[in-house]
Amino acid sequence: MAVGAQEGHGEAERPQEAERTAPEAAPDEPGGPGEPDGGPVGAPKKQRSFWKELPLLIGIALILALLIKTFLVQAFSIPSDSMQNTLQRGDRVLVDKLTPWFGSEPERGEVVVFHDPGNWLQGEPTPQPNAVQKVLSFVGLMPSAEEKDLIKRVVAVGGDTVECKGTGPLKVNGKALNEPYVFAGNTPCSTDPESQFKVTVPKGRIWVMGDHRQNSADSRYHQEQPGGGSVPVDKVVGRALVIAWPINRWDTLPVPSTFGQSGIGTVAAAAPAALGLLGAAPIVLLRRRRRNTR
């Protein structure tokens, strides 16, 4: 009877064996491995409609544009003639907003965009953009019409002494600037009282002037304000790198060579070294006294 028990046991396991050894469905049969969805082998997946993907693509593009505007570059429109002929009214420039995040500060000769430091634009008309322009400005695809920003050239930085006498030339740390970018027919210095000055720029600030010297309300005309007409570095949005529009005016905005002349940065560069020497002097004297008392 043990045999019968063994046969019954063997029969009970046959379904499992059959389950283990069942042949796979042929690729051309429904449910086969080559046909996961029951359709014909090799049939392409149904693609999404372009119109369904369009909102997603637009959303991604807007997010990327917003990130670029916030951290990389932003477009600005030139609203006046104060930077002629370097910049013309209506030009669009691209401004570098990345390097200030890493502690970079404006340098002499750069063209920079900065927020109004103290009612410089008081009385100037402010454009009223429509809803579409506001959205495009927000994401950086159009220059902002509501932000009160200015664009000028940095002629001196913190620690520099800048001066104008008569019609010029403009001097920085005693070095006369050769300024071919000044608007044709203008003099480097104007002869009105506000334009006759000798100023030492406070640390952390810059002195700015327009290239159209006789048509620019710049640092010269705000000397009665805190900072004596200079602009705080933290008000600077960034450096204007290129003229992006119109196409026939594509160009870069390099630093003029006159700002690289020998000695122009002597005062500013010497200041940290002088402070270091002053700080080290008491330590040296103290060490000498200790040696003498031994």
PLY file of the C-alpha trace (Angstrom):
ply
format ascii 1.0
element vertex 294
property float x
property float y
property float z
element edge 293
property int vertex1
property int vertex2
end_header
0.00 0.00 0.00
2.97 2.18 0.35
3.20 2.11 -3.40
-0.27 3.52 -3.69
0.66 6.23 -1.26
3.69 7.09 -3.39
1.59 7.19 -6.58
-0.92 9.50 -5.00
1.85 11.75 -3.83
3.32 11.82 -7.29
0.00 12.73 -8.85
-0.47 15.58 -6.38
2.77 17.19 -7.52
2.18 16.84 -11.25
0.32 20.14 -11.62
3.28 21.92 -10.04
5.65 20.19 -12.42
3.40 21.08 -15.32
3.33 24.65 -14.10
7.07 24.73 -13.96
7.58 23.13 -17.35
4.77 24.79 -19.29
6.18 26.12 -22.59
6.27 29.88 -23.11
3.74 31.36 -25.44
5.05 31.89 -28.93
5.99 35.48 -29.80
3.14 35.67 -32.30
0.51 34.45 -29.85
-1.50 36.85 -27.70
0.20 37.46 -24.39
3.61 36.33 -25.69
6.81 38.01 -24.54
7.12 39.92 -27.76
3.63 41.36 -27.29
3.20 42.86 -23.77
0.07 44.74 -24.67
-1.57 42.12 -26.82
-0.95 44.16 -29.97
1.14 43.31 -33.01
4.84 42.72 -32.44
6.98 45.85 -32.97
4.03 48.24 -33.02
5.21 51.78 -31.98
3.86 53.26 -28.76
1.25 55.90 -29.23
2.89 59.31 -28.85
1.40 62.15 -26.91
-0.31 64.84 -28.86
1.85 67.91 -29.48
-0.90 70.10 -28.07
-0.89 68.09 -24.84
2.86 68.52 -24.46
2.88 72.21 -25.39
1.80 73.54 -21.95
4.52 71.46 -20.31
7.14 72.77 -22.71
6.02 76.36 -22.14
6.11 75.84 -18.38
9.66 74.47 -18.50
10.78 77.33 -20.76
9.31 79.94 -18.39
10.96 78.35 -15.35
14.32 78.26 -17.13
13.90 81.88 -18.23
13.07 82.91 -14.66
16.15 81.12 -13.30
18.35 82.70 -15.96
16.95 86.15 -15.17
17.45 85.70 -11.44
20.93 84.22 -11.42
22.61 84.63 -14.82
21.64 87.45 -17.19
18.77 89.90 -17.59
17.76 92.15 -20.45
17.43 95.89 -19.89
16.17 98.61 -22.19
17.97 101.94 -22.60
15.39 104.69 -21.91
17.48 107.85 -22.46
20.38 109.41 -24.35
22.73 109.71 -21.35
25.07 106.93 -22.58
25.35 108.01 -26.22
27.07 107.07 -28.40
28.01 103.88 -26.60
24.32 103.09 -26.12
21.36 104.47 -28.00
17.84 105.00 -26.76
15.90 101.77 -27.31
18.93 99.45 -27.24
18.57 96.22 -25.28
21.59 95.15 -23.26
22.29 91.88 -21.45
23.48 92.30 -17.88
25.63 89.79 -16.01
23.96 88.95 -12.69
26.06 85.87 -11.91
29.44 87.26 -10.87
28.03 89.54 -8.11
26.77 86.37 -6.39
30.42 85.35 -6.01
31.49 88.67 -4.50
32.62 90.40 -7.68
32.38 94.21 -7.46
32.21 96.82 -10.23
35.52 97.97 -11.68
36.59 101.19 -13.35
35.41 101.50 -16.93
32.54 99.02 -16.73
29.04 99.95 -17.84
26.71 98.91 -15.03
22.99 98.83 -14.29
22.01 99.88 -10.77
18.87 100.54 -8.79
17.99 104.18 -8.15
20.08 104.98 -5.05
18.02 107.97 -3.92
15.39 109.60 -6.13
17.70 110.10 -9.09
14.71 109.33 -11.30
12.30 111.57 -9.45
9.93 113.21 -11.93
10.85 110.83 -14.75
7.83 109.20 -16.43
7.37 105.49 -15.72
6.01 103.35 -18.58
2.76 101.47 -17.93
3.18 97.94 -19.36
0.21 95.73 -20.23
-0.42 92.32 -18.64
1.54 90.38 -21.27
4.54 92.70 -20.94
4.46 92.29 -17.17
4.57 88.50 -17.44
7.39 88.56 -19.99
9.30 91.08 -17.87
8.86 88.90 -14.78
10.52 85.92 -16.43
13.20 88.04 -18.09
12.07 87.72 -21.69
11.48 91.47 -21.84
13.16 94.36 -20.00
11.30 95.42 -16.90
9.37 98.65 -17.31
8.49 99.15 -13.64
11.90 98.78 -11.99
13.63 102.11 -11.51
17.10 101.33 -12.79
19.85 103.42 -14.34
22.82 102.61 -16.54
26.12 104.53 -16.39
29.86 103.99 -16.64
31.93 103.42 -13.52
34.79 105.94 -13.53
36.00 105.47 -9.95
35.66 102.92 -7.15
35.95 103.09 -3.38
39.15 104.83 -2.26
39.70 106.59 -5.60
39.92 110.37 -5.92
38.11 111.65 -8.99
38.16 115.25 -10.19
37.01 117.59 -12.93
38.42 121.05 -13.59
37.32 123.26 -16.42
36.42 121.20 -19.46
38.70 118.35 -18.43
40.24 115.92 -18.73
38.60 113.79 -16.05
41.24 112.55 -13.60
41.25 109.47 -11.39
43.96 109.29 -8.73
45.78 112.06 -10.56
45.80 110.21 -13.89
44.09 111.91 -16.83
41.69 109.66 -18.71
41.66 109.44 -22.49
37.95 109.01 -23.19
37.16 108.41 -26.88
33.75 107.03 -25.85
32.55 110.48 -24.72
29.78 111.77 -26.98
31.16 113.65 -29.98
31.17 117.40 -29.34
31.04 116.97 -25.53
33.90 117.75 -23.18
34.92 115.23 -20.49
33.97 117.76 -17.81
31.13 120.25 -17.94
31.67 123.81 -16.79
28.56 124.18 -14.60
29.27 124.35 -10.83
28.11 120.78 -10.09
30.57 119.41 -12.64
33.59 121.07 -11.03
34.60 118.74 -8.20
37.27 116.73 -6.45
35.82 113.78 -4.55
37.24 110.78 -2.74
34.83 107.90 -3.24
33.85 106.16 0.04
34.58 102.48 0.44
31.86 100.18 -0.84
30.64 102.77 -3.34
31.29 103.78 -6.97
31.31 107.05 -8.91
29.35 106.88 -12.17
29.05 109.17 -15.17
27.23 109.00 -18.49
29.19 108.98 -21.76
26.99 111.84 -23.00
28.55 114.17 -20.43
26.45 117.23 -21.16
23.21 115.20 -21.04
23.59 112.89 -18.05
22.27 113.44 -14.51
24.86 111.23 -12.83
26.98 111.27 -9.66
27.99 114.88 -10.31
24.45 116.14 -9.80
23.67 114.27 -6.58
26.56 115.34 -4.39
24.16 116.75 -1.80
22.78 113.29 -1.10
24.20 110.71 1.34
27.38 109.28 -0.14
28.12 112.55 -1.95
26.76 111.34 -5.29
28.39 107.91 -5.17
26.35 104.72 -5.58
26.44 101.85 -3.04
27.90 98.68 -4.53
24.94 96.69 -3.20
22.64 98.72 -5.46
24.43 97.43 -8.57
22.42 94.85 -10.52
25.33 93.83 -12.73
27.62 94.72 -15.58
26.22 95.28 -19.07
28.13 92.88 -21.33
26.61 93.14 -24.80
24.14 95.07 -26.90
21.67 92.35 -27.89
19.09 94.37 -29.82
18.58 95.68 -32.45
20.51 93.14 -34.50
22.40 95.77 -36.48
23.88 97.08 -33.21
25.14 93.79 -31.77
28.36 94.58 -29.92
30.28 93.93 -26.72
30.87 96.54 -24.00
34.54 96.13 -23.03
36.46 98.18 -20.47
38.31 101.02 -22.28
42.09 100.72 -22.20
42.51 104.10 -20.47
41.38 102.50 -17.20
44.27 100.05 -17.40
47.00 102.68 -17.52
49.84 102.36 -15.07
49.31 103.98 -11.69
45.59 104.62 -11.94
44.85 102.02 -9.28
47.78 102.89 -7.02
45.74 104.58 -4.30
43.11 101.88 -4.04
45.68 99.07 -4.20
47.99 100.72 -1.67
45.27 101.23 0.93
45.04 97.59 2.10
48.83 97.32 2.24
49.07 100.52 4.29
46.44 99.28 6.72
48.32 96.00 7.02
51.53 97.83 7.87
49.76 99.98 10.46
48.31 96.87 12.06
51.65 95.08 12.11
53.66 97.99 13.54
52.44 97.66 17.18
53.19 93.93 17.13
56.74 94.50 15.89
57.37 97.22 18.49
56.02 95.01 21.28
58.30 92.13 20.29
61.33 94.46 20.25
60.53 95.75 23.74
60.30 92.21 25.06
63.69 91.35 23.59
65.27 94.46 25.11
63.94 93.65 28.58
65.46 90.14 28.62
0 1
1 2
2 3
3 4
4 5
5 6
6 7
7 8
8 9
9 10
10 11
11 12
12 13
13 14
14 15
15 16
16 17
17 18
18 19
19 20
20 21
21 22
22 23
23 24
24 25
25 26
26 27
27 28
28 29
29 30
30 31
31 32
32 33
33 34
34 35
35 36
36 37
37 38
38 39
39 40
40 41
41 42
42 43
43 44
44 45
45 46
46 47
47 48
48 49
49 50
50 51
51 52
52 53
53 54
54 55
55 56
56 57
57 58
58 59
59 60
60 61
61 62
62 63
63 64
64 65
65 66
66 67
67 68
68 69
69 70
70 71
71 72
72 73
73 74
74 75
75 76
76 77
77 78
78 79
79 80
80 81
81 82
82 83
83 84
84 85
85 86
86 87
87 88
88 89
89 90
90 91
91 92
92 93
93 94
94 95
95 96
96 97
97 98
98 99
99 100
100 101
101 102
102 103
103 104
104 105
105 106
106 107
107 108
108 109
109 110
110 111
111 112
112 113
113 114
114 115
115 116
116 117
117 118
118 119
119 120
120 121
121 122
122 123
123 124
124 125
125 126
126 127
127 128
128 129
129 130
130 131
131 132
132 133
133 134
134 135
135 136
136 137
137 138
138 139
139 140
140 141
141 142
142 143
143 144
144 145
145 146
146 147
147 148
148 149
149 150
150 151
151 152
152 153
153 154
154 155
155 156
156 157
157 158
158 159
159 160
160 161
161 162
162 163
163 164
164 165
165 166
166 167
167 168
168 169
169 170
170 171
171 172
172 173
173 174
174 175
175 176
176 177
177 178
178 179
179 180
180 181
181 182
182 183
183 184
184 185
185 186
186 187
187 188
188 189
189 190
190 191
191 192
192 193
193 194
194 195
195 196
196 197
197 198
198 199
199 200
200 201
201 202
202 203
203 204
204 205
205 206
206 207
207 208
208 209
209 210
210 211
211 212
212 213
213 214
214 215
215 216
216 217
217 218
218 219
219 220
220 221
221 222
222 223
223 224
224 225
225 226
226 227
227 228
228 229
229 230
230 231
231 232
232 233
233 234
234 235
235 236
236 237
237 238
238 239
239 240
240 241
241 242
242 243
243 244
244 245
245 246
246 247
247 248
248 249
249 250
250 251
251 252
252 253
253 254
254 255
255 256
256 257
257 258
258 259
259 260
260 261
261 262
262 263
263 264
264 265
265 266
266 267
267 268
268 269
269 270
270 271
271 272
272 273
273 274
274 275
275 276
276 277
277 278
278 279
279 280
280 281
281 282
282 283
283 284
284 285
285 286
286 287
287 288
288 289
289 290
290 291
291 292
292 293
